[in-house]
Structure formats: C-alpha cells, structure tokens
C-alpha cells in the first residue's frame, strides 16, 4: 500500500523590527525586502519617507506620507510592522491603537497610506 503525504510550507511570519536600545527615538529606519530600500518613520507624528541607498548615484529619499497623523505626538508613539507582502507595512499609533496600511514602491503612483477603519 502506497501512501502519499502532501506537505506544504506555511507562510513565513513577518520579521518584527524592534529598537536595539531603550532610548525612544524621533526617527527610525525600517528595512524592507529590498536590500537597498528602507522606510524612515517620524515616530512622533507618523510621517514616512522611502530611503534608497546605492553604490552609485541612485540614492534618494522621497516622501511616502507627509501628513502629520497627530498633533503634539510623543517620540515612539508610531511604529511600523512588516507584513508577509514585501511592499506592505502596518503603521500603528501606540497611544490610541489606530492602524494604517502603508505601501511603498519604486513607482510613485503605488505609494500610499490608508487608514484601516474599525467596523
């Protein structure tokens, strides 16, 4: 009697980036799946920039979201969490629990931040 067992690999959990010090920083860099691209987060107000470094002249920083999501935010109030989608992060306001869908891209038309509304 032959028995076939089907094995499938479960989705890899997203890597959560945490501070390496106890200090609360105004800005943090979050790596993406692209080895040359990081997201720079202003942890006080939720503003985000896409930062690309290079070994040649293709280095740049572009605004992903320039809207302040809160007034008088505190350092460390916002944090980014990667998802299993290489282009998508979740942004959370740790003070009130609001969450935004953040999408970065090499194409400016595909960069966005969208609030995730409670039902």
MOZI-V205035 format. One record per residue. RES is the residue in one letter. OMEGA is omega in whole degrees, 0 to 359 (none if undefined). NEAR is the number of other C-alpha atoms within 12 Angstrom. Layout:
BEGIN
res = {RES:RES}
omega = {OMEGA:OMEGA}
near = {NEAR:NEAR}
END
This chain:
BEGIN
res = {X:X:X:X:X:X:X:X:X:X:X:X:X:X:X:X:X:X:X:X:X:X:X:X:X:X:X:X:X:X:X:X:X:X:X:X:X:X:X:X:X:X:X:X:X:X:X:X:X:X:X:X:X:X:X:X:X:X:X:X:X:X:X:X:X:X:X:X:X:X:X:X:X:X:X:X:X:X:X:X:X:X:X:X:X:X:X:X:X:X:X:X:X:X:X:X:X:X:X:X:X:X:X:X:X:X:X:X:X:X:X:X:X:X:X:X:X:X:X}
omega = {178:179:178:178:179:179:174:181:177:177:178:177:178:177:179:180:179:176:178:177:176:181:174:185:174:181:174:173:179:178:174:177:176:186:181:187:175:170:177:183:168:187:180:188:176:177:183:174:173:183:177:174:186:174:176:185:181:178:178:173:179:179:172:177:181:179:174:184:175:171:177:177:181:175:181:183:181:178:177:176:178:174:177:173:184:187:190:173:170:177:179:169:186:179:184:176:178:184:177:173:180:177:175:181:171:179:183:181:181:176:181:171:186:177:174:187:174:177:none}
near = {3:4:5:6:6:6:6:7:7:7:9:12:12:19:18:17:19:19:18:10:8:8:12:19:22:23:26:32:26:34:30:31:21:21:14:21:27:34:45:32:39:36:35:29:29:43:36:40:33:37:29:28:19:15:9:9:8:13:15:19:19:24:25:32:28:20:19:20:29:23:12:13:21:22:23:26:31:36:41:41:33:30:23:18:22:23:28:28:36:36:37:32:31:24:21:12:17:22:25:29:26:35:33:38:29:23:13:15:11:15:25:29:32:23:19:16:10:8:3}
END
